[in-house]
Amino acid sequence: MGSVNKAIVGIIIAITLYWAFGFYAGDTPADKERIQAQDAVELCREKLDSYSGPAVGKSIFSDACRKLEVETRKRLGNAP
């Protein structure tokens, strides 16, 4: 096996290890919680945008979404 082939194999192994570590690190419980919280806030915003009921209902819905976002930021330490 020549030096070029060894270098190619080494690069492939390095890329594979980098990819595998990134997949593992991105799949921690904290990351899962953050993703779920972001999804919840996003869903709340989508439902608020599509709400077609009375204005008082939309106001309550808006306050609930805002509170969800604030609590998420407090708990996770960043914006959803």
QUIHUCOR-V993258 format. One record per residue. RES is the residue in three letters. PHI is phi in radians with two decimals (none if undefined). Layout:
BEGIN
res: [RES | RES]
phi: [PHI | PHI]
END
This chain:
BEGIN
res: [MET | GLY | SER | VAL | ASN | LYS | ALA | ILE | VAL | GLY | ILE | ILE | ILE | ALA | ILE | THR | LEU | TYR | TRP | ALA | PHE | GLY | PHE | TYR | ALA | GLY | ASP | THR | PRO | ALA | ASP | LYS | GLU | ARG | ILE | GLN | ALA | GLN | ASP | ALA | VAL | GLU | LEU | CYS | ARG | GLU | LYS | LEU | ASP | SER | TYR | SER | GLY | PRO | ALA | VAL | GLY | LYS | SER | ILE | PHE | SER | ASP | ALA | CYS | ARG | LYS | LEU | GLU | VAL | GLU | THR | ARG | LYS | ARG | LEU | GLY | ASN | ALA | PRO]
phi: [none | -1.37 | -1.18 | -1.16 | -1.11 | -1.09 | -1.13 | -1.11 | -1.09 | -1.08 | -1.13 | -1.09 | -1.12 | -1.10 | -1.12 | -1.10 | -1.14 | -1.07 | -1.11 | -1.12 | -1.15 | -1.08 | -1.13 | -1.15 | -1.16 | -1.41 | -2.00 | -1.41 | -1.02 | -1.13 | -1.17 | -1.11 | -1.11 | -1.10 | -1.13 | -1.10 | -1.15 | -1.10 | -1.11 | -1.13 | -1.14 | -1.10 | -1.10 | -1.06 | -1.11 | -1.10 | -1.12 | -1.11 | -1.12 | -1.62 | -1.18 | -2.21 | -1.47 | -1.11 | -1.08 | -1.13 | -1.14 | -1.13 | -1.12 | -1.13 | -1.07 | -1.11 | -1.10 | -1.11 | -1.11 | -1.10 | -1.13 | -1.03 | -1.15 | -1.11 | -1.12 | -1.11 | -1.10 | -1.09 | -1.27 | -1.76 | 1.42 | -2.70 | -1.29 | -1.30]
END
